[in-house]
Amino acid sequence: MVRWLLLIISTKQWILMKICKIDAMKREMEGEGAWRHKTLAELKLQMML
C-alpha cells in the first residue's frame, strides 16, 4: 500500500517536471503565448489525477 502511494507520488512529480520542462521550451520559442499551453497542461493533469 505504502509502496503504491510512493510510486504514484513520484510519478506525479515526474509528470509535473516534464510538463515544466516542455513549458519552459515552449516559452522560449513562443514567448507570450506559452501561458496558454501551461494552463492547458495543468487542466489535463488535473483531469488525469
JORA-V215567 format. One record per residue. RES is the residue in three letters. PHI is phi as a letter, one per 30 degrees, with the letter a starting at -180 (none if undefined). OMEGA is omega as a letter, one per 20 degrees, with the letter a starting at -180 (none if undefined). NEAR is the number of other ideal C-beta (glycine too) atoms within 12 Angstrom. Layout:
res:RES phi:PHI omega:OMEGA near:NEAR
res:RES phi:PHI omega:OMEGA near:NEAR
//
This chain:
res:MET phi:none omega:r near:7
res:VAL phi:d omega:a near:8
res:ARG phi:d omega:r near:9
res:TRP phi:d omega:r near:10
res:LEU phi:d omega:r near:11
res:LEU phi:d omega:r near:12
res:LEU phi:d omega:r near:13
res:ILE phi:d omega:a near:16
res:ILE phi:d omega:a near:15
res:SER phi:d omega:r near:14
res:THR phi:d omega:r near:17
res:LYS phi:e omega:a near:18
res:GLN phi:d omega:r near:16
res:TRP phi:d omega:r near:15
res:ILE phi:d omega:r near:21
res:LEU phi:d omega:r near:22
res:MET phi:d omega:r near:15
res:LYS phi:d omega:a near:16
res:ILE phi:d omega:r near:26
res:CYS phi:d omega:r near:20
res:LYS phi:d omega:r near:16
res:ILE phi:d omega:r near:22
res:ASP phi:d omega:r near:25
res:ALA phi:d omega:r near:17
res:MET phi:d omega:r near:15
res:LYS phi:d omega:a near:21
res:ARG phi:d omega:r near:19
res:GLU phi:d omega:a near:13
res:MET phi:d omega:a near:13
res:GLU phi:c omega:r near:16
res:GLY phi:i omega:a near:11
res:GLU phi:d omega:a near:12
res:GLY phi:d omega:a near:15
res:ALA phi:d omega:a near:21
res:TRP phi:e omega:r near:15
res:ARG phi:d omega:r near:16
res:HIS phi:d omega:a near:23
res:LYS phi:d omega:a near:24
res:THR phi:d omega:r near:15
res:LEU phi:d omega:r near:18
res:ALA phi:d omega:r near:25
res:GLU phi:d omega:r near:19
res:LEU phi:d omega:r near:14
res:LYS phi:d omega:a near:16
res:LEU phi:d omega:a near:23
res:GLN phi:d omega:r near:14
res:MET phi:d omega:r near:9
res:MET phi:d omega:a near:14
res:LEU phi:d omega:none near:14
//
